[in-house]
Amino acid sequence: MPHLYDLYGMAHTASYKKVKAFSESDLDDPNNFTNISSHHKLVAYRDAGKATKGDDFNPSQESFDPELVMISGGGRPHGSVAIGDGIIRCLLTLPEIKARQSSSCPEITRRPRPVDLAIEAALQKERLGNHAALEKERLPNQAALEKERLASQAALQAALDERDQTTARLIEEERSRNEAGQRALYELFVGLCEKSSQVPSPMHVFSSIGTKNSRAVSHDPSPRVSPP
């Protein structure tokens, strides 16, 4: 025989001709119930039980607690407790239950009206719809941003490669100009030495830009004559 909690859930998920065994997973969607108020009462009772008796509390396996349903349902504002459709009685009033509660017990709140639950459900549905719409819009935008980022990265890399190539070309041109200038000066020096019948010293060519060591290149158009 199912517990009263499950019987109440079964009675408010389908007509008696289509009734099926109640499962806690039925609480995941208010649309599983004939009305949103019944769904809220069952969820409130379960959550109040977990807050009072621990996370292992399972309303489908434990005896129905009239005081707990008074706490979760805000007393009996309409003459009966929230769950049981009038067949459950509680000997204590809500103020008496409050007086016995410790500071760690869950707060006793007013039982929401069906219209309040309907408004909250409509707002939640609208929030979910807006979130889904934003998510649907975000994904293409995110893909476009990623594509733009990759394009910018490729353009930056191309610019860096072009800069490196330009730098290497300028260094090579500068090296060629330096060597040409040194060669021209040395040829002038050789000419002066020939006119004065002197033997020119070897030509020293300094290394190109970016190196530390110099290299000596010997350029002597005339044969060296050993001193006597």
MODELLER restraints for C-alpha pairs under 7 A, 6 or more apart:
rsr = mdl.restraints
at = mdl.atoms
rsr.add(forms.Gaussian(group=physical.xy_distance, feature=features.Distance(at['CA:3:A'], at['CA:60:A']), mean=6.07, stdev=0.5))
rsr.add(forms.Gaussian(group=physical.xy_distance, feature=features.Distance(at['CA:3:A'], at['CA:63:A']), mean=7.00, stdev=0.5))
rsr.add(forms.Gaussian(group=physical.xy_distance, feature=features.Distance(at['CA:4:A'], at['CA:64:A']), mean=6.42, stdev=0.5))
rsr.add(forms.Gaussian(group=physical.xy_distance, feature=features.Distance(at['CA:5:A'], at['CA:59:A']), mean=6.42, stdev=0.5))
rsr.add(forms.Gaussian(group=physical.xy_distance, feature=features.Distance(at['CA:5:A'], at['CA:60:A']), mean=6.10, stdev=0.5))
rsr.add(forms.Gaussian(group=physical.xy_distance, feature=features.Distance(at['CA:5:A'], at['CA:64:A']), mean=6.76, stdev=0.5))
rsr.add(forms.Gaussian(group=physical.xy_distance, feature=features.Distance(at['CA:6:A'], at['CA:22:A']), mean=5.64, stdev=0.5))
rsr.add(forms.Gaussian(group=physical.xy_distance, feature=features.Distance(at['CA:6:A'], at['CA:60:A']), mean=5.91, stdev=0.5))
rsr.add(forms.Gaussian(group=physical.xy_distance, feature=features.Distance(at['CA:8:A'], at['CA:84:A']), mean=6.51, stdev=0.5))
rsr.add(forms.Gaussian(group=physical.xy_distance, feature=features.Distance(at['CA:9:A'], at['CA:22:A']), mean=6.23, stdev=0.5))
rsr.add(forms.Gaussian(group=physical.xy_distance, feature=features.Distance(at['CA:10:A'], at['CA:19:A']), mean=6.21, stdev=0.5))
rsr.add(forms.Gaussian(group=physical.xy_distance, feature=features.Distance(at['CA:10:A'], at['CA:20:A']), mean=6.55, stdev=0.5))
rsr.add(forms.Gaussian(group=physical.xy_distance, feature=features.Distance(at['CA:10:A'], at['CA:21:A']), mean=6.58, stdev=0.5))
rsr.add(forms.Gaussian(group=physical.xy_distance, feature=features.Distance(at['CA:10:A'], at['CA:22:A']), mean=5.43, stdev=0.5))
rsr.add(forms.Gaussian(group=physical.xy_distance, feature=features.Distance(at['CA:12:A'], at['CA:33:A']), mean=5.55, stdev=0.5))
rsr.add(forms.Gaussian(group=physical.xy_distance, feature=features.Distance(at['CA:12:A'], at['CA:34:A']), mean=5.40, stdev=0.5))
rsr.add(forms.Gaussian(group=physical.xy_distance, feature=features.Distance(at['CA:12:A'], at['CA:38:A']), mean=6.69, stdev=0.5))
rsr.add(forms.Gaussian(group=physical.xy_distance, feature=features.Distance(at['CA:13:A'], at['CA:32:A']), mean=5.79, stdev=0.5))
rsr.add(forms.Gaussian(group=physical.xy_distance, feature=features.Distance(at['CA:13:A'], at['CA:33:A']), mean=4.15, stdev=0.5))
rsr.add(forms.Gaussian(group=physical.xy_distance, feature=features.Distance(at['CA:13:A'], at['CA:34:A']), mean=5.46, stdev=0.5))
rsr.add(forms.Gaussian(group=physical.xy_distance, feature=features.Distance(at['CA:14:A'], at['CA:34:A']), mean=6.59, stdev=0.5))
rsr.add(forms.Gaussian(group=physical.xy_distance, feature=features.Distance(at['CA:26:A'], at['CA:32:A']), mean=6.24, stdev=0.5))
rsr.add(forms.Gaussian(group=physical.xy_distance, feature=features.Distance(at['CA:27:A'], at['CA:39:A']), mean=6.67, stdev=0.5))
rsr.add(forms.Gaussian(group=physical.xy_distance, feature=features.Distance(at['CA:27:A'], at['CA:43:A']), mean=6.82, stdev=0.5))
rsr.add(forms.Gaussian(group=physical.xy_distance, feature=features.Distance(at['CA:30:A'], at['CA:36:A']), mean=5.85, stdev=0.5))
rsr.add(forms.Gaussian(group=physical.xy_distance, feature=features.Distance(at['CA:30:A'], at['CA:39:A']), mean=5.79, stdev=0.5))
rsr.add(forms.Gaussian(group=physical.xy_distance, feature=features.Distance(at['CA:33:A'], at['CA:39:A']), mean=6.27, stdev=0.5))
rsr.add(forms.Gaussian(group=physical.xy_distance, feature=features.Distance(at['CA:36:A'], at['CA:117:A']), mean=6.81, stdev=0.5))
rsr.add(forms.Gaussian(group=physical.xy_distance, feature=features.Distance(at['CA:37:A'], at['CA:114:A']), mean=5.61, stdev=0.5))
rsr.add(forms.Gaussian(group=physical.xy_distance, feature=features.Distance(at['CA:37:A'], at['CA:117:A']), mean=6.84, stdev=0.5))
rsr.add(forms.Gaussian(group=physical.xy_distance, feature=features.Distance(at['CA:41:A'], at['CA:73:A']), mean=6.64, stdev=0.5))
rsr.add(forms.Gaussian(group=physical.xy_distance, feature=features.Distance(at['CA:41:A'], at['CA:82:A']), mean=6.40, stdev=0.5))
rsr.add(forms.Gaussian(group=physical.xy_distance, feature=features.Distance(at['CA:41:A'], at['CA:83:A']), mean=6.79, stdev=0.5))
rsr.add(forms.Gaussian(group=physical.xy_distance, feature=features.Distance(at['CA:44:A'], at['CA:72:A']), mean=5.41, stdev=0.5))
rsr.add(forms.Gaussian(group=physical.xy_distance, feature=features.Distance(at['CA:45:A'], at['CA:68:A']), mean=6.89, stdev=0.5))
rsr.add(forms.Gaussian(group=physical.xy_distance, feature=features.Distance(at['CA:45:A'], at['CA:69:A']), mean=5.91, stdev=0.5))
rsr.add(forms.Gaussian(group=physical.xy_distance, feature=features.Distance(at['CA:45:A'], at['CA:72:A']), mean=5.21, stdev=0.5))
rsr.add(forms.Gaussian(group=physical.xy_distance, feature=features.Distance(at['CA:46:A'], at['CA:59:A']), mean=6.23, stdev=0.5))
rsr.add(forms.Gaussian(group=physical.xy_distance, feature=features.Distance(at['CA:48:A'], at['CA:72:A']), mean=5.88, stdev=0.5))
rsr.add(forms.Gaussian(group=physical.xy_distance, feature=features.Distance(at['CA:48:A'], at['CA:106:A']), mean=6.62, stdev=0.5))
rsr.add(forms.Gaussian(group=physical.xy_distance, feature=features.Distance(at['CA:49:A'], at['CA:57:A']), mean=6.15, stdev=0.5))
rsr.add(forms.Gaussian(group=physical.xy_distance, feature=features.Distance(at['CA:49:A'], at['CA:68:A']), mean=6.90, stdev=0.5))
rsr.add(forms.Gaussian(group=physical.xy_distance, feature=features.Distance(at['CA:50:A'], at['CA:56:A']), mean=6.86, stdev=0.5))
rsr.add(forms.Gaussian(group=physical.xy_distance, feature=features.Distance(at['CA:50:A'], at['CA:57:A']), mean=5.27, stdev=0.5))
rsr.add(forms.Gaussian(group=physical.xy_distance, feature=features.Distance(at['CA:51:A'], at['CA:106:A']), mean=6.36, stdev=0.5))
rsr.add(forms.Gaussian(group=physical.xy_distance, feature=features.Distance(at['CA:52:A'], at['CA:105:A']), mean=5.84, stdev=0.5))
rsr.add(forms.Gaussian(group=physical.xy_distance, feature=features.Distance(at['CA:52:A'], at['CA:106:A']), mean=6.75, stdev=0.5))
rsr.add(forms.Gaussian(group=physical.xy_distance, feature=features.Distance(at['CA:66:A'], at['CA:89:A']), mean=6.89, stdev=0.5))
rsr.add(forms.Gaussian(group=physical.xy_distance, feature=features.Distance(at['CA:66:A'], at['CA:90:A']), mean=5.46, stdev=0.5))
rsr.add(forms.Gaussian(group=physical.xy_distance, feature=features.Distance(at['CA:67:A'], at['CA:90:A']), mean=6.57, stdev=0.5))
rsr.add(forms.Gaussian(group=physical.xy_distance, feature=features.Distance(at['CA:69:A'], at['CA:81:A']), mean=6.69, stdev=0.5))
rsr.add(forms.Gaussian(group=physical.xy_distance, feature=features.Distance(at['CA:69:A'], at['CA:82:A']), mean=6.51, stdev=0.5))
rsr.add(forms.Gaussian(group=physical.xy_distance, feature=features.Distance(at['CA:69:A'], at['CA:83:A']), mean=6.83, stdev=0.5))
rsr.add(forms.Gaussian(group=physical.xy_distance, feature=features.Distance(at['CA:70:A'], at['CA:76:A']), mean=6.88, stdev=0.5))
rsr.add(forms.Gaussian(group=physical.xy_distance, feature=features.Distance(at['CA:70:A'], at['CA:81:A']), mean=6.09, stdev=0.5))
rsr.add(forms.Gaussian(group=physical.xy_distance, feature=features.Distance(at['CA:70:A'], at['CA:94:A']), mean=6.80, stdev=0.5))
rsr.add(forms.Gaussian(group=physical.xy_distance, feature=features.Distance(at['CA:71:A'], at['CA:108:A']), mean=5.36, stdev=0.5))
rsr.add(forms.Gaussian(group=physical.xy_distance, feature=features.Distance(at['CA:72:A'], at['CA:108:A']), mean=6.69, stdev=0.5))
rsr.add(forms.Gaussian(group=physical.xy_distance, feature=features.Distance(at['CA:73:A'], at['CA:81:A']), mean=6.81, stdev=0.5))
rsr.add(forms.Gaussian(group=physical.xy_distance, feature=features.Distance(at['CA:73:A'], at['CA:82:A']), mean=5.20, stdev=0.5))
rsr.add(forms.Gaussian(group=physical.xy_distance, feature=features.Distance(at['CA:73:A'], at['CA:111:A']), mean=5.23, stdev=0.5))
rsr.add(forms.Gaussian(group=physical.xy_distance, feature=features.Distance(at['CA:74:A'], at['CA:108:A']), mean=6.07, stdev=0.5))
rsr.add(forms.Gaussian(group=physical.xy_distance, feature=features.Distance(at['CA:74:A'], at['CA:109:A']), mean=5.37, stdev=0.5))
rsr.add(forms.Gaussian(group=physical.xy_distance, feature=features.Distance(at['CA:74:A'], at['CA:110:A']), mean=4.62, stdev=0.5))
rsr.add(forms.Gaussian(group=physical.xy_distance, feature=features.Distance(at['CA:74:A'], at['CA:111:A']), mean=4.78, stdev=0.5))
rsr.add(forms.Gaussian(group=physical.xy_distance, feature=features.Distance(at['CA:75:A'], at['CA:81:A']), mean=6.26, stdev=0.5))
rsr.add(forms.Gaussian(group=physical.xy_distance, feature=features.Distance(at['CA:75:A'], at['CA:94:A']), mean=5.47, stdev=0.5))
rsr.add(forms.Gaussian(group=physical.xy_distance, feature=features.Distance(at['CA:76:A'], at['CA:82:A']), mean=6.90, stdev=0.5))
rsr.add(forms.Gaussian(group=physical.xy_distance, feature=features.Distance(at['CA:80:A'], at['CA:86:A']), mean=5.39, stdev=0.5))
rsr.add(forms.Gaussian(group=physical.xy_distance, feature=features.Distance(at['CA:81:A'], at['CA:88:A']), mean=6.96, stdev=0.5))
rsr.add(forms.Gaussian(group=physical.xy_distance, feature=features.Distance(at['CA:171:A'], at['CA:209:A']), mean=6.58, stdev=0.5))
rsr.add(forms.Gaussian(group=physical.xy_distance, feature=features.Distance(at['CA:175:A'], at['CA:208:A']), mean=5.20, stdev=0.5))
rsr.add(forms.Gaussian(group=physical.xy_distance, feature=features.Distance(at['CA:175:A'], at['CA:209:A']), mean=6.71, stdev=0.5))
rsr.add(forms.Gaussian(group=physical.xy_distance, feature=features.Distance(at['CA:179:A'], at['CA:205:A']), mean=6.96, stdev=0.5))
rsr.add(forms.Gaussian(group=physical.xy_distance, feature=features.Distance(at['CA:182:A'], at['CA:205:A']), mean=6.97, stdev=0.5))
rsr.add(forms.Gaussian(group=physical.xy_distance, feature=features.Distance(at['CA:186:A'], at['CA:203:A']), mean=6.54, stdev=0.5))
rsr.add(forms.Gaussian(group=physical.xy_distance, feature=features.Distance(at['CA:190:A'], at['CA:200:A']), mean=5.84, stdev=0.5))
rsr.add(forms.Gaussian(group=physical.xy_distance, feature=features.Distance(at['CA:193:A'], at['CA:199:A']), mean=6.15, stdev=0.5))
rsr.add(forms.Gaussian(group=physical.xy_distance, feature=features.Distance(at['CA:193:A'], at['CA:200:A']), mean=5.90, stdev=0.5))
rsr.add(forms.Gaussian(group=physical.xy_distance, feature=features.Distance(at['CA:199:A'], at['CA:224:A']), mean=6.47, stdev=0.5))
rsr.add(forms.Gaussian(group=physical.xy_distance, feature=features.Distance(at['CA:202:A'], at['CA:218:A']), mean=4.68, stdev=0.5))
rsr.add(forms.Gaussian(group=physical.xy_distance, feature=features.Distance(at['CA:202:A'], at['CA:219:A']), mean=5.52, stdev=0.5))
rsr.add(forms.Gaussian(group=physical.xy_distance, feature=features.Distance(at['CA:202:A'], at['CA:220:A']), mean=6.06, stdev=0.5))
rsr.add(forms.Gaussian(group=physical.xy_distance, feature=features.Distance(at['CA:203:A'], at['CA:216:A']), mean=6.91, stdev=0.5))
rsr.add(forms.Gaussian(group=physical.xy_distance, feature=features.Distance(at['CA:203:A'], at['CA:217:A']), mean=5.79, stdev=0.5))
rsr.add(forms.Gaussian(group=physical.xy_distance, feature=features.Distance(at['CA:203:A'], at['CA:218:A']), mean=5.12, stdev=0.5))
rsr.add(forms.Gaussian(group=physical.xy_distance, feature=features.Distance(at['CA:203:A'], at['CA:219:A']), mean=5.38, stdev=0.5))
rsr.add(forms.Gaussian(group=physical.xy_distance, feature=features.Distance(at['CA:204:A'], at['CA:216:A']), mean=4.58, stdev=0.5))
rsr.add(forms.Gaussian(group=physical.xy_distance, feature=features.Distance(at['CA:204:A'], at['CA:217:A']), mean=5.50, stdev=0.5))
rsr.add(forms.Gaussian(group=physical.xy_distance, feature=features.Distance(at['CA:204:A'], at['CA:218:A']), mean=6.87, stdev=0.5))
rsr.add(forms.Gaussian(group=physical.xy_distance, feature=features.Distance(at['CA:205:A'], at['CA:215:A']), mean=6.07, stdev=0.5))
rsr.add(forms.Gaussian(group=physical.xy_distance, feature=features.Distance(at['CA:205:A'], at['CA:216:A']), mean=5.46, stdev=0.5))
rsr.add(forms.Gaussian(group=physical.xy_distance, feature=features.Distance(at['CA:205:A'], at['CA:217:A']), mean=5.93, stdev=0.5))
rsr.add(forms.Gaussian(group=physical.xy_distance, feature=features.Distance(at['CA:206:A'], at['CA:214:A']), mean=4.74, stdev=0.5))
rsr.add(forms.Gaussian(group=physical.xy_distance, feature=features.Distance(at['CA:206:A'], at['CA:215:A']), mean=5.80, stdev=0.5))
rsr.add(forms.Gaussian(group=physical.xy_distance, feature=features.Distance(at['CA:207:A'], at['CA:213:A']), mean=6.42, stdev=0.5))
rsr.add(forms.Gaussian(group=physical.xy_distance, feature=features.Distance(at['CA:207:A'], at['CA:214:A']), mean=4.65, stdev=0.5))
rsr.add(forms.Gaussian(group=physical.xy_distance, feature=features.Distance(at['CA:207:A'], at['CA:215:A']), mean=5.92, stdev=0.5))
